[in-house]
Amino acid sequence: MRALIQRVSHASVTVDGERISEIGPGLLILICAMDGDTEAQADHLAAKIAKLRIFKDEAGKMNKSVRDIGGAALVVSQFTLAADTSRGNRPGFSTAAAPDEGNRLYEYFADRIAAEGVPTQKGRFGADMKVELLNDGPVTIWMEA
């Protein structure tokens, strides 16, 4: 699985003009299931992200996790994280999981983040989503499991 994590002051998802989810301080997690990914990889990634110390402590150092600050997660499926740009000018996405499996692992991952004690909101798999965020820092981290 691939994830792009952004520390945010707030973030939201809108579909067809309706805001379907939003969070205050926390993490926007763009997630992509790759072909052959398993629940074990989703478990590992969720546990790692929940513990990732990228929030400032009292001394201004990145030393606190999203759980430590009482933050939330907004989990958004993004198959374009599977983009292969090695040939030509049009990215290929053949390494992404098939839609049914991608959706299953996306839902599983979101459930695992919540099980790690992080209040969790989601986007809508396969929808044309408008994602708004205020990146805090900015802090943006790429992770794979």
C-alpha positions as CSV (number, residue, x, y, z in Angstrom):
1,M,0.0,0.0,0.0
2,R,1.1,3.5,-0.7
3,A,0.1,6.5,1.4
4,L,0.7,10.2,1.2
5,I,0.2,11.8,4.6
6,Q,-0.3,15.5,5.2
7,R,-0.4,17.2,8.6
8,V,-3.4,19.5,8.4
9,S,-5.1,22.2,10.4
10,H,-8.3,21.1,8.7
11,A,-9.4,19.1,5.7
12,S,-12.7,18.1,4.0
13,V,-14.1,16.1,1.1
14,T,-17.0,17.3,-1.1
15,V,-18.8,15.1,-3.6
16,D,-21.5,16.5,-6.0
17,G,-21.5,19.8,-4.1
18,E,-22.2,18.1,-0.7
19,R,-19.5,18.1,2.0
20,I,-19.4,14.4,3.1
21,S,-16.6,14.5,5.7
22,E,-14.3,16.9,7.5
23,I,-11.8,17.0,10.2
24,G,-10.0,19.6,12.3
25,P,-6.3,19.2,13.2
26,G,-4.9,15.8,12.2
27,L,-3.9,13.9,9.1
28,L,-5.1,13.8,5.6
29,I,-4.2,10.3,4.4
30,L,-4.3,9.7,0.6
31,I,-4.2,5.9,0.2
32,C,-3.7,3.5,-2.7
33,A,-3.9,-0.3,-2.6
34,M,-1.4,-1.8,-5.0
35,D,-1.9,-5.1,-6.9
36,G,-1.1,-7.9,-4.5
37,D,-1.4,-5.9,-1.3
38,T,-2.8,-7.6,1.7
39,E,-4.6,-6.8,5.0
40,A,-1.2,-7.3,6.8
41,Q,0.2,-4.4,4.9
42,A,-2.8,-2.3,5.7
43,D,-2.4,-3.2,9.4
44,H,1.3,-2.3,9.4
45,L,0.7,1.0,7.6
46,A,-2.2,2.0,9.9
47,A,-0.2,1.2,13.1
48,K,2.8,3.1,11.8
49,I,0.8,6.2,10.8
50,A,-1.1,6.3,14.1
51,K,2.2,6.4,15.9
52,L,4.1,8.7,13.5
53,R,5.5,11.6,15.5
54,I,5.0,14.6,13.2
55,F,3.2,17.0,15.5
56,K,5.0,19.7,17.5
57,D,5.6,19.3,21.2
58,E,5.9,22.1,23.7
59,A,9.5,22.8,22.5
60,G,8.4,23.0,18.9
61,K,9.9,19.7,17.9
62,M,8.0,17.0,15.9
63,N,7.6,14.7,18.8
64,K,3.8,13.9,19.0
65,S,1.5,11.6,17.1
66,V,-2.0,12.3,15.9
67,R,-3.2,10.3,18.9
68,D,-1.1,12.4,21.3
69,I,-2.7,15.7,20.1
70,G,-6.2,14.3,20.0
71,G,-6.3,14.7,16.2
72,A,-8.3,12.9,13.6
73,A,-7.7,11.3,10.2
74,L,-9.4,11.9,6.9
75,V,-8.7,8.8,4.7
76,V,-9.2,9.4,0.9
77,S,-8.7,6.7,-1.7
78,Q,-6.3,7.8,-4.5
79,F,-5.4,5.3,-7.1
80,T,-3.2,7.9,-8.9
81,L,-0.6,7.2,-6.2
82,A,0.1,4.1,-8.3
83,A,1.1,6.2,-11.3
84,D,3.9,4.9,-13.5
85,T,5.5,7.8,-15.3
86,S,8.6,5.9,-16.6
87,R,7.4,5.9,-20.2
88,G,5.7,8.6,-22.3
89,N,3.7,11.5,-21.0
90,R,0.6,9.7,-19.9
91,P,0.9,7.9,-16.5
92,G,-0.1,4.3,-16.3
93,F,-2.0,2.8,-13.4
94,S,-1.8,-0.9,-14.0
95,T,0.0,-1.6,-10.7
96,A,-3.0,-0.4,-8.7
97,A,-5.3,-3.0,-7.2
98,A,-8.4,-3.8,-9.1
99,P,-11.3,-1.6,-8.1
100,D,-13.2,-4.2,-5.9
101,E,-10.0,-5.2,-4.1
102,G,-8.9,-1.5,-3.9
103,N,-12.2,-0.5,-2.2
104,R,-12.0,-3.5,0.2
105,L,-8.5,-2.6,1.3
106,Y,-9.3,1.1,1.5
107,E,-12.2,0.4,3.8
108,Y,-10.1,-2.0,5.8
109,F,-7.3,0.5,6.2
110,A,-9.8,3.2,7.4
111,D,-11.2,0.8,9.9
112,R,-7.7,-0.1,11.1
113,I,-6.8,3.6,11.6
114,A,-9.9,4.0,13.7
115,A,-9.1,0.9,15.7
116,E,-5.7,2.5,16.5
117,G,-7.6,5.1,18.4
118,V,-7.7,7.9,15.8
119,P,-11.2,9.4,15.0
120,T,-11.6,8.7,11.3
121,Q,-13.6,10.2,8.5
122,K,-13.5,9.0,4.9
123,G,-13.9,10.1,1.3
124,R,-16.0,8.1,-1.1
125,F,-14.2,5.4,-3.1
126,G,-14.4,6.0,-6.9
127,A,-16.1,9.3,-6.6
128,D,-15.0,12.6,-8.2
129,M,-14.0,14.2,-4.9
130,K,-13.0,17.7,-4.1
131,V,-10.5,17.6,-1.3
132,E,-9.7,20.8,0.6
133,L,-7.0,21.1,3.2
134,L,-4.8,23.5,5.0
135,N,-1.4,21.8,5.2
136,D,0.3,22.6,8.5
137,G,4.0,23.1,8.2
138,P,3.8,22.1,5.5
139,V,4.5,18.5,6.5
140,T,3.9,15.9,3.8
141,I,5.3,12.3,4.0
142,W,5.3,9.4,1.6
143,M,5.0,5.9,3.0
144,E,4.8,2.4,1.6
145,A,4.1,-1.0,3.2
